[in-house]
Amino acid sequence: MSSRPRPQSVGGVFGLLTRVLLYLYPGEFRRRHREGMLRLFVEMQREARRRGRLSLAAFRLTTLADLIYNGAASRLEAWLGAPSPRPSPTRQTPGSPRPQGAATMSTFFQDLRYGARKLVHRPLHSAVIIFTLALGIGVNTAIFSLVHEIFLKPAPYRDPSTVVMLWPENWFSASEFDYYRQGLSEVAQTAAIYGDSVTLTGMENPARLSGARVSDNFFQVVGVEAALGRVLRPGDSRTQPVVISHALWTSLMGGDAAVLGRELRLDGKIHLVAGVMPAGFHSLPMQADVWLPMTTDTSSSSYEGLYHLKLLARLGPQATLGAVSRELRSLALRRAQARPDLHGEEYGRQADARPIASVVAYDQRTPVLLVQMAMLLVLLIVCANLANLQLAAGSVRGGELALRTALGAGRRRLLRQLLSESLMLALLGGGAGVALAALIMETVRLPEETPPWIDPALNPSVLAAAAAISLLCGVLFGLLPAWRHSRTDLGHLRAGGRAHSAAGGRLRTVLVAAEVALALLLTAGAGLVLESFYKVSRVDPGFRPERLLTLRLTPTGSTTAQDANLLDYYERVRQSVQSLPGVQSLGMAQHVALRDSPWFTLMHPQDHQSPNGRGFPVNIMTADAGYFPTLGIPLLQGRLFAPQDTPQSAPVVIVNEALVRKYWPSESPLGKRIGIHRGGERVELEVVGVVGDVPYLGLGSSVWPRLYAPFDQSPRNAMCLFARTAGPPEQWTASIRQSVWAVEPDVPITRVSSLEDVVQDSLLMQRLLAQLLGAFGLLALALGASGIYGVVSYSVTRRTREIGLRVALGASRGRVLGQILARALRPVLAGLALGLAGAWILSGILTIQLYGASPQDPLLLAGAACVLLLTALLATLLPARRALGIDPAGALRQE
C-alpha cells in the first residue's frame, strides 16, 4: 500500500497559527527568515509524524510556545533598541538542512532550563516573589471575574449588541410605550416588560414567584425561543398562558417533559404552561421565574401617571445607537409639547438608547470599578517592590553575568535570560493566584440583591485575563532589572563580583518614589471611603430597628376579591399574632424602609399649583394604626390613624416632615387637603398628622415627601407585618408563621428578616467597599514599608565599608544616622508629593460614593501622607540602627 503524499506546506489550524504567530517577530526579521522557518516546520512536522501522534503533538505544542516566546522577545528587543537578533545554535532534525531563521528556536528551552535551575537555587527568593504575586494576581482575578460578569458578559439574547434599552425617564407609562413603539422608525421592534410577582398555590406549599408581564412581542425582540414548547405570542393575553424558567421547571416540577399544558394556579387564577425557557436565559433587566402576557391597555387613560414599564428595542439593519437616541429625543420633545398636562419642559432632554448589557447591575458598577482600580494600584506597588527585589538579586549576580559576558554572551542573550526568569516566576505566581481566586469565589458570597445572571466563575475569559495579568506583571517587574543587568561590564570580575553601579541605585529610588505615590493614592482613597462609611452608618434611620421582625404576606383568591374580605383577613391575622406572648406590638405597612422600592404618584397639595398642572411627585404607602408606634416613628403633630378612619369616613392622610418643609414650612399642615388620583378619580385627603422622616432608598439618601394612607381606607393585597418582640426576633419567627397560617394556610410568607438585618443589609455595599479599600490601603502601607526597608537595608549593606571608614575617621554616629535617613527619605518625600498631586486630580472619581466626606479634604490627605511618612521612618530605623552598630575595624578587615 502506497503512503499518502505529505503536504508541502504547514496546513490546517497549526499552519494558520504558525503563520499568525510569525507576525510577533519584527518586520525585517520576518522578511529575511519567514520562508526558511516555514520550510523547517514542514520538515520537522514530517519527521514528528513518522514517530507517531504523541511526537507530532509535542512538536506542535513546543513550536507554538517557541514562536510566542522568541517572537515576543525579539519584538521587545527591537522596541528597546537592542542589537538585532543573531543566529544561534538551534535544535535541528538530523540530516535536514538548516534554513536561515531557525536560529532563534533553540534558546527557548535553554532559557527555561537555566531559569528553572536559578529559581531552585534561590528557593526563598523565588517563594517570596511567587507568594506576593499569587496574592496580587489572585485577588485581581477574583475581582475581574465580577467585572467580566457586569461589564463584559453579553446578554443572553440573540445578537445582543443590537438589543437596547430606551432611557428617557427610566420608567415608562403605557401610553408612552404605545407612542414610542409607533414613532421609532430606527428600530425593528419595541417591547415592554414590568415586574409582577405572583403567588403559586395548589402545590405542597404556597410559594411566591418572581414574575414578569411582557408585551406580546417581547420574546421576538430578544430573539430567544423556548427550549420546550413555545414562547408567548400575539393574542395570548386572552388565553393567559405562562412560560416558566428552566430553574423553576427543574426545581418545582422535576424536569417533567409532560409539563406543557399543565395548570398552574397563580394569584388564584389558572394558567396553562405554554413553554419552558432554556437554561441560562434571563429576561434582562429584571429576573423572572414566570412570564405572563401583559394585560395593560395602552390606550386606556387609567394608566396615565403610572410609570411601571421598561422598554427594550431591537435595532434596525442600518440603525445605530446614536441615530436611535436622536430620534428618541426628538419624539420625546414632540410629546412634551403635545402633552404639557403630563410632561414638563425637561422631559426627554436626557433620552437615549443604551446597550442592554450596560444597564445590568447599574448600581454596582461604580463600586466594582473602584475596587478593581484599587487592586490594580496594589498590583503596581507589588511590581515596583518585586522590581526592587530583582534589582538587588541581580546585583548579587553581577559576577556571574560578567563572567558570561566575558565568555561571549551578548546583551540580548542576557536580557532574554533574565526576562525569562521573571516571566517564569510571574506564571508560577499566576497559577497560584488562580487557585487563590477560586478559593475567594467559593468563600465570598455576593449580596442577596445581586441579579442571578451575575455568576462569577473561572471561565476562559477570566483565565485569559489572569494569564495576561501574570505576563504583564512579569514584564513590569522584570524588564527594568533585566535591562539594567544585561549591561554588565567586566569591572565585576576585577572587583571580585562586588562592583556596583550608581545607575542601579537611582533606579531603586525611582521605584520607591513610585511605590510611595501609589500607596498614598490608595491610602487616601481608603481613608475617604472609611470616613464616609463611618458617617453613613451613624445616620438615624428614623425608626428603632431593635427586636423588630418583618415578614411579607400575599393572600390570593377569595381573600382579595373584595376589600371587605381583605380587611377581615388582616384583622384576623393581627389578632392571631398579637395574642402570642412574645409579641409586644404589631403594625402593618406596604413596604419596608431601606429594602423595598417606594411607590410614587402625583399629588396636588392645597395652596400649591404645579407648573404644568400635572401635580407634584410624592411617595405614597399604606400603613395601619400600629405601624408608627411599633417602629418608633415619632408623631410630630396631630394624630395617628384611629378606629374612626373607616372606608365610610372622610379620607385622611398622614404626611412626613419632608413634605411639610417643602410645601407648608411656616404654617400648620393639619387640616390641609391633598388631591391624588385613585381609581381614575381625584380624591381629596385631609392631613391629620405629621410623623418623622424615614429614608427609603438608603441611609444618607434624600428623603422624599411621603403620604401615609390608612389601611382601612386604602387596603393593599401584599402587606408587610412588623412585630416588636420581647427578645431576639428570630425566637418568635416560627410561632408567628404558625399564627399567620392558622388564619389561612395557603398564604405565602416571604422576606422574613429582622429590621436590624435590613439596616445592616442596606449598608452592605458601603461596608464591603470600605473593608476592601481599607484592606488594600493597609496592604499598600505594608508593601511600601517593605520596599523602603529593602532599599535602605541594601544601601546600608553596600555602604558598610564607607560607613566603617567614616566612623573610624571620627564621624559621629548621629551624623551618619542623619545621612542615612536623609538619603532614605528623599524618594519618600518625592513620592508623597506625586501622590498628593495625583490624589487631588483623581479625587472626583470617589465623589459619587462618598457621604459627608470631601475627596479634597486637606486634613485627610495630610493625615495619609503623615501615616506613610511615619511608616517610612519605621522602615528606615532598623537598617539605620544596624549601620550604627557596624564595628569600624571589622568593616575594614572585611575589605
N, C-alpha and C positions, 0 to 999 in steps of 0.2 A: 504494500500500500504506500503510495507516494504521500509525503508530508505536505501539509497545506503551506503555500508560499507566505512568507512573513512580510508584513508591511515594511516599506522602506522609509516610513516617517513615523514619528510618535503620534499615534492617533488616540481616539476616544477621549474620555474625561481626563485621563492622565496627561495626554498630549496637550489638551486645551489648558490644563493647569500649568504645565511647564512653560508653555508659550506666554501665558499671562504673567507668571512669576518672573520671567526673564526681564520684564519691564521694571523690576526693582533695581536692576543694575543701572549705572549711569549710561547715557546715550552713546558716548564714544566707545565704552567697553562693549556695549551690546552690538554696535555696528561691526566691531572688529571680531568678536568671538561668538556671536549668536549661532551662525551656521555650524561652526565646529562643535559647539556644545550640543546642538540638536543631533548631529551625527553620532556623537559619543553616546547620547542617551539611547539612540536606536540600537547601537551595537551592544551596549550593556544590558538593555532590556531583553534583547535576543538571547544573550548568554544566560541571564537570570531565568528566562522562561524555560531554557533547556534543563535547568537544575530543579525546576518544579515550581508549584504555585507559591510555596512559602518563600522561596528565594525571590520570586517575582514581586510578591507583596512587600518584602523587606526592601528590595531595591527601590520600588516606587515611593515608599514611605521616607526612606533616607534621602532620596533625591529631592523630594519636595522640601523636606526640612533643610537640606543643604542649600537649596535655591533661596529659601526665605532668609536663612542666616547670612549667607555670603552676599546676597543681593542687597539686603538692608544694610549690612556693614559697609559694602562698597559705596552705596548711595550716601551713607552718613559720612564716610571719609571724604567723599567728593565734596559734600556740603561744607565740611570743616576745613577743606583745603589741604588735606593730607596728600602725600605723593601718590601718583596713580598706581593702581594695583600692579604688582609684579608677579609673573608666573612663579609658582612654587610647585614642589613635587606633588603629584596627585595620585589618588587611587586609580588604578587602571586595570582593565581586563588583560590577562596575559595574552600576548600575541597580537593585540589590537593596536592600531596606530594611535598616536597621541595627538588629537586635534588641538589646535590652538584655542585657548579659552577654557580648557578643562582644569587649568592650574588652580583655580580657587576652590575646587571641590574637596580637596583633601584636608584642609585646615580645620574644617568644622569639627570632625571627631577628635582631632588632635587637641583643639582648644577645649572641647568638652572633657576629655580625659585629664588634661593638665589642670583645668579649673577644678574638677572634682577632687583631685589629689590635694590641691591647695586648700579647698574648703575642709577636707577631712583633717588636714594637718593643723588647722586652726579651729577646733570644734567650738570653743567658747565664743570666738568672734563670729563664726557662722551662725551659731544658735541665737545670739543676741539679735543679729540682723533678721533672721527668719522669724523669730518671735515678734519683733517690733513690726515687721511688715505684715505678719498674719493679723495682728490687731487692727492695723490701719486698713488693710485691704478687706478684711472680714467685715468690719462694721460698714465700710463704704459699700461693699457688695450687698449687704442686707438692706441698707437704705436705698441703694439703686433698684433693688427688686420692687420696692414700693413706688419709686419714681417711675419705673417702667410700667407698673400697673395703672398709675394715674395719668401719666403724660404720653406714653408711647404705645400702650396696648390698643390695637384697633377695636372699634366697636364690633359686637358680634352680628353685624349686618352685612348684607351683600354690598360689595363695593362701598365700604363705609366712608370713604373720602367724599362721596357725593351726597351723603345724608347730613343735613344741617338742622340746627335749632333756630327758630326765629326768636328774636330777643328785643322787642320794643319795650315791653313793660314787665318782663319776667313771666307774668301770667296773663292769659287772655280770657275774654268773655266769649260766650257762644256766638254772639253777633260778630265779634271781631274775627273769629275763626271763619265764619261764612264770608266775611268781607275779604280777608286776605286769600282765602282759597280761590275765590273767583278773580281777584285782581292780579295776583302774581303770575306773570307770563314767563318769568325766567326759570321757574321750577316746574317739574313734570307733575308732581302731586304734592298736596299738603294734607297732613293728618293731624289728629288731636288725640291727647291722652290725658287722663287725670286719675289720681288715686282714689280708690273706693273700697276700703277693706270690708269684707263680708264675713258673716258667721256661718260656719258649716255645722249643721245638725243632722241627726239621723245616723251618725256613726256611734262608735262606742262612747266617745267623749266629745262634747262640743268643742269646736276649735275656731279661732279667729284667724282668717287667712288674709294675706296681702292681696288686694285685688286692684285691677286697673280697668277702667272703662275706656275703650278705644273707638275711634271712628271706623266706619266700615272699610276704609282703605289703608288702615294702619299697617297691616302685615304686607301689603303690596309696596308701601313706601319703604319699609325696612328690608324688604326683599328676602324674607325667610319663610320657608314652608314648614308645615308640621311634619314631625318625624312619624307620626301615626295619625291617620285621619286627615282633617283639613283645618285650615285657619278660618277666622271669621271673614265673612264676605258681605257685600251689599244685600240688604233685605233681612239680615239676621236679627235686627232689632225687634222684629215682630215675633220670632220664634224663641228668642232667649237661649241660644246655645252657649256653651262655655268651653274655652280652650284652657288646658291646665299645663303647668310646667312639668318638666321631666322629673324634678326633685319631688314634687307632690305625687306624681304618678308612682314613683318607686317607693316613697316612704309611707304613703297612706293607702295605696292600692296594690302594693307589692309587685308593680310592673305587669299587672294583668293585661294581656293583649286584647282581651274582650271588653275593655273599658269603654270603647266607643258606643254611644247611645245610652250609657249608664246614667241614672238620675242622681243629681247632687242637689241637696236642699240647702240653698244659700239665702240667708236672711229670710227664711221661711218660704221661699219660692223654689219650685222645681226647675232645674236647668239640666239639659242633656249634654253630655260630654261630646264635643264635636272633634276634638283633636288633642294631641299631646305634642308639645314643642320639643325640639332637640335638646339634648344635654348641653349646658353652657349657654343657652340663649337667655338673655336678659333684656327686658324692654326698657332701655335707657330712655329718659333719665330717671325712671322710677321702677323699682323692682316689683314683681307681682308673682303670686302663685297661680292666680286665675285671671283670665282676660275675658271680659264681658262686653257686649255691644254697648256703645254709648247711646243713651236714650234721650240726650238733651236735644230739644227742638231749637235749632239755631235761629229760627225765625220768630221765636216767642220773645216778647218783651219782658216776660217774667224773669229772664236770666240777666237782664241789664244790671250792671253793678256787681255781678257775681263773677269774679275773676278766678277761675279754677283750672284752666286748660293750659297744657304745654303743647306747642305746635312744632311738628317736625316736617321737613320737606326734602324731597329728592331733587337735586339739581337737574336741569335740562341738559341735553347733549352739549351745548355750547356755553352753558351758563358758568359764571364764576362767582365766588363769594362776594367780590366787590360789586358785581352787577346786581346780584340779588339784594345786597344791603342797600344799594342806591334806590332800587325800585321799592323796597320795603319802606324806606324813609319817605319817599315821595307819596306812597299810598297813605302812610300814617299822617302826614301833614294835610293831605286832602280830607282824610276822615276827621281830623281835628277841626278843620274849617267847616265841614258839613254837619258835625255833631258837637257843637260847643256845649250842649247840655250834658254831654258825657265826658268830654276831654278838655284839659286845659291847654294853654298855648305851648307848653313844653312837651306835649305828648309827641312821641315818635322821634324826637331830635336825636336820641342816642340809639335808634333802632339799627340793628344789623343782624346778619346771619352768621352763626358760628358753627364750626365743625362739631359734630355730636360728641366726639371724644373730649373736646375741651371743656364741656360742662360737667363731666363726671367728677365727683368728689371736689367740686369747686371750692368749698370751704377749706379743704385740707391741702390745697395746692401750695399756698404760701408757706405754712409751717414745714411741710415736707421739703420744699426747696431750701428753706433756711437751714434745716438740719443737714441736708446734703452739702450745702455750701460750707457749713461749719466743719463737717467731716473732711471735706477736701482740703480745707485750711490745715486741719490736723495732719493730713497725709503729706502736705507740702512741708510742714515742720519736721515730720518723720524723715522725709527725703533729705532735708537740709542736715538733720542730725546724722543720718547714715552717711551722707557725703563727707561730713567731717570725720567720721569714723574711718571711712575708706581712705581719706587723705592721710590720716595718721598711720593706718596699716600700710599704705603704700610707701610712706617714708621709711618704715622699718625694712621694707623690701628693696630699699634703694640699691644695696649691694648686689642683690640677685638680678635686678633689672639692668644694672650697669654691666654685670658680667655677661648677660645675654646680648646686650648691645655690643660689647667688645667681641663676642663670638659671631657677630654678623646679623643679629636680629634687627630688622628695621623698625622705625617708629610705628609704621602701620601695623606690623605684626604684634608689637607690644600693646598698641591701642586696642586691637581686636581681642587679644587675650584677656586684658584687664576688663574690658567691657563685657566679654562673655561670662566672666566670673560674677560680675554684678547681675547680669541677666539670669544666671542660674540661681543665684540667691533670691532674686525677685520672683522667679517662677515657683521656687520651693515655698517662699512666703505666701505667694498667691494661692498655692494648693492648700496650705494650712488655713489661709484666710477663707477659702470657700467652705471648708469644713466648719470653721467658726461661724460663718454666715448661716449655714444650715442649722446649726445649733441655736443661733439667735432667732431665726424664723420659727423654729419649733417651740421656743420658750416664750417669746414675747407675743402677747395677744393684742390684736387691734381692738379699738373701741367697738361696742355693740352697734353703734350707729353707722359703722363703716359699710358701704354698699357691698353686697355679696360678690359682685363681679371683680372686686379688688381682692385678689388672692395671691400674695407674693409667693414666689417659688423660684427654685434654681432652674429656670428654663434656659434654652440655648442662648437667648439674647443676654440674660444675666450672666451666664458663664462666659460668653464672649466679652462682655464688659469687664468681668473680673480678670480675664486674660489680658485685655488691653490695659487695664489699670496696672497690672503686675509689670507688664513690659514697659509701660511709661515710667513706673517707679524705678525699674532697673536702669533706664536711661537717665532719669533725673538724678539719682544719687550715684550713678556710676560713671557718667560721661565726663564730668569735670575732673574727678580724681584720675580717671584713665587718661584723659587728655594731658593732665599735668604730669603724671608719672611716666608717660610714654616719651617725655622729653628728657629722660635720664641722661646725665653726662658721666664721663668716666672719672670725674672727681670723687664719686662714691668709692671707687676702688682704691684711689690714693688715700682717702680718709678712712679706709677700713670699714666702709659701709655706714659711716656716721655723718656724712656730709648732709647738709640741709639747705633748703632754698628759702629765700625770703618771699618768693612768689607764693609758695605753699602756705606760708603764714598769713599773707594778705588774703588769700582765697578763703582760709578758715575764718578770718574775722568778718569777711563779707557774708559768709554763710550764717555766722552767729547773728549779725545785724538783721539778716532776713528772717531768721527764726524769731527774734525778739519782736520784729514788726508784725509778723503773722500772729504771734502769741498775744500781742496787745489787741489786735483786731478781735480775736476770739474772746479774750478775757473781757473786753469792754462790752461786746455783744452779749455775752453770758450774764454780765452784771446787770445790763439793762433788762433782759428778759426776767431775771430773778427778781429784780425790784418791781417790775410790772406784775409778776405773779403774786408777790407778797401783798401788793396793794389790792389787787382784784380779789384775792382770797379773803380779804377782810371787809369786803363790801357787804353791807347789810342787805340780805335778800328780801327784807320786808315781811318775813314771817318767821316763826320759830320751828325749825325742822326736827327738833329733838323728839324722839318717841312717836314719830308720825309715820303711819303706814298708809300707802295708797295702792289701790287696785282699780282696774277698769272693767266695768260691766257693759255688756252689749246684748240686751234682750232682743228677741225677734218674735215673729209670728203674731199671735193674737195680742200679745202684751203691747205691741207697738201700734196696733191697728187704730186705737183711739187714744187721745191724750189722757182721758179718764183712766184707762187701763194702765197707762204708763205711770201716772201719779200714784195709783193704787199699788202698783208693783214696788216702786221705790219707797213708798211709805212702809210697806211690809218688810222690805229689806232693812230699812232704817231701824225699825223696832226690833227685828231679829238680831242685828249686830249690836245695837245699843244695849241689849239685855245681857251681853257677855260680861262677866265680872271684871275682866281686864281692860275694857274699853271705857275710857273716861269721857270722851266726847266724840261726836261724829259729824261730818259735814260732807257735802257733795258739790262738785263743780264740773264744768265741761272739760277743762284742761288742767294739766299740771304745769305749774310755773317752772321755767328753766328746762323743760323737757319737750313739751308739745308746742307746735306752731300755733300762734293765736289766729283767730278769725277776724277779718276786717269787714266793715260795712261803711256806709256813708250816713252822716247824721246832719241834722240842721239844728244847732243849738239856738236857744232863744237869744234874740238881740244880735245875732251874727248871720250875715249873708255871704255865702261863698262866692268868689268872683264869677264862676260860670253857672251858679245856681244849682250845681250838682251835689253840693254838700261837702263836708269835711270827712276825711278818713278817720275811723275810730276803731279800736279793738273792742270786741264785744264777746261776752261769755255768760253762760247761765250758771247760777250758783243758788244754793239753798240757804236757809237762815242759819244753819250750823256751820257753814263754811268759814266765815270770818273768825268767830271765836275759837274754832278748832285749830285753825292755822295760826292764830295770834296776830292777825292783821288788824291794826288799830282802827277804831272808829273815831274820826276826827270831828265830824259834825253830823247832826241829825240822828237818824235811827237806822238799825239794820232791818232786814226783812222780817215781817211779823205774820202771825196767822191770818190777819185781815187782808193780806195781799193774795187774794184768790183769783181764779180765772174770771170771776164775775166782777171783781172790783176794778177801779181805775188803774191802768198800767203805771208802774213805778220803776224806778231805776236808782242804783247806787253808782256814783262816779268815783274815780280815783283823784288823788291830789294833783296829778299832772294835768288832768282835764280842767280842773278849777284854775290852776295857774295860767293856763293858756287862754281861757275864754271869760272867766269871771274873777280876775285876780284881786279886785278891790271890793267885791260885794259877795253877799252870801248866795251860794248856788241853790240853797234849799227852796223848793217851790218852783224853780225854773223848769222850763219844758224843753225837751229834746225830741225832735222828729226823726224817725227812721222808717224805712220801708220794710214791711213784714208781710209775706204772703201776697205781694202785689199791691198792698195798700199802705198808705202812710199812717203811722201810729204815733201819737204824742205821748211821751213818757214824762212823768213828773219826778224830779230829783228829790229823793227823801233822805239821802245820806252821802257822806264823803268818807272814804277809807284811805289808808296809806298806800303808797306806790309799791308795786311788786314787778320787778323786771321779768320779762318772759323769754327774751332772746339770749339771756346770759348775764351773769353778774358783771356789772360795769357797763352794760349796754344802755342805750337810751330807753326811757320809759315812755310808752305811748299813752295818750289819753285813752281811758278804758271805761266801758259801761258794764255793770253787772246787772243782769236781768234776773228776777226771781224765778226759781224753777217751776213754781206752781202756775206762773203766767206764761212761761216760755219753756215748756218741757222739751228735753232732748233725749234721743234714744240712748246713745252711748254716754255714760257719765262715769266720773272718777270718784271713788269713795275715799274719804280721808278719815282715819281713825287715830286718835291720840290714845296711846296705851299706857298702862301703869309701869311698864318696864320696856326692855328692848322689844321693838315691834315684831321681830321675827318670831318671838314666842307665841304670838297670837295669830300668825298667818293661817295656820291650818284651821283653827276654830272659826275664824272669820269666813274662810272659804265655805266651811260646812254650814255656817249660818246663812250665807247667801244662797247656797244650793238647796237649803231646806225650804226656801221660798219657791224656787223654780230650778229644777236640776239641770235644765238644758242651757242655761245662760253661761257663755264662756267668760272666764275670769282671766284677764291678761294684764301684763305690765305691772306685776306685783313688785313693789320695792319700798324701801323706807325713804322718807324725804331727805334724810341725811345723805343717803346714797345718790339721790337725784342731784343734790347740790354738789357733791364731790364729782359726779359724772360730768356735770356741766363745766367743771374746771379741768377735765381730763386732758384736753389738747394743750391748754396752757401749762399744766403740770408736766406733761411729757416733754414739751418744748423746753421748759425751764430745767428739768432734770437732765435732759440730753445735752443742752448747751452748757449747763453747769459742769457736767462731767467732762465735756470736751475742753472747757476752759481750764479745769484742773489738770487735764492731760497735757494741754499746751504749756501750762506752767512747769509741769514736771519735765516735759521734753526740752523746754527752753533751759531749765536749770541744768539738766544733764549735758546739754550741748555746751553751755558756758563752762561747766565744770570740766568737761573733756578738753576744751581748748586751753583753758588756764592750766590744767594739770599737764597737758602735753607741753605747753610753753615753759612751765617750770622745769619739767624734765629735761627739755632741750637746753635750758639755761643753767643747769646745775653747776657747770664749771665756771660760768660767768659770775653767778651769784656767790660761789665759793671764793672766787678771786676778789670780788668786791668786799666781802666780809673780812677776808684775810688782810686786805689793804686798808681796813679801818672804817668801811662804810657802816653806818648804824643800821640795826635791824628795822627800825621804824622807816628809814628812808627806802630800804629795799622793799618793805611791805607796801609803801606808798607807790613805788614804781610798778609793782606787780598789779595792784588794784587799779591804778590809772590805765595800764595797758589793757587790763581785762574789761574795764567798764567803758572804754572808748567805743567799741562796736555796740555795746548795750545801749548807750545813750543815742547813738546814731539810729539804731533800730527803733527806739522809743519815739524819736522824732518822726521817723517814717510812719510808724504805726499810728501815732496821733493824727497825722495828716490823712492817712487812709481812713481811720475811723470817722473823722469829721466828714470826709467826702461821701463815704458809704452809709452814713447814719440814716438816710432816708429810707433805706431798704427795710429797716426794722419798724418804721413808724406804724405801719398798719397792724402790727402785732403787740403794740405797747398800750398799757393802760396806766395813766398817771406818771409816766416816766418820759423824760425828754431824751431823744437819741443824741443830742448835743450838750448834755449836761456836763459842764466843765469839771464839777466835783467828781463825778463818776469816772470821767476819763483820767483825771489826775490820780484818783484812787487806784485805778487799774494800772497806771504807769508806776505808781509807788509800789504796788504789790510785785510787779515784775522786777523793779529795781532792787527791792529787798530780796527777792528770790535770787537775783544775780549776785548780790553781795554774799548771801549764804553759800551759793555755789562756788564763789571765789575764795572764801575764807579757808576752806580745808586745804586746797593745794598751796595757798599762801602760807599757811601755818607750817606745812611740810617744807616749804622753801626756807622759812626762817630757822628750821631745825637742821639745816644742812651743816655738816661739820666741814669747815674750810679745808682742813688738812686732808680729810678723806676725799673730798671732791678733787683736790689737786692730785692726790695719789691715783685716782681713777683715770686721770688724763695721762 
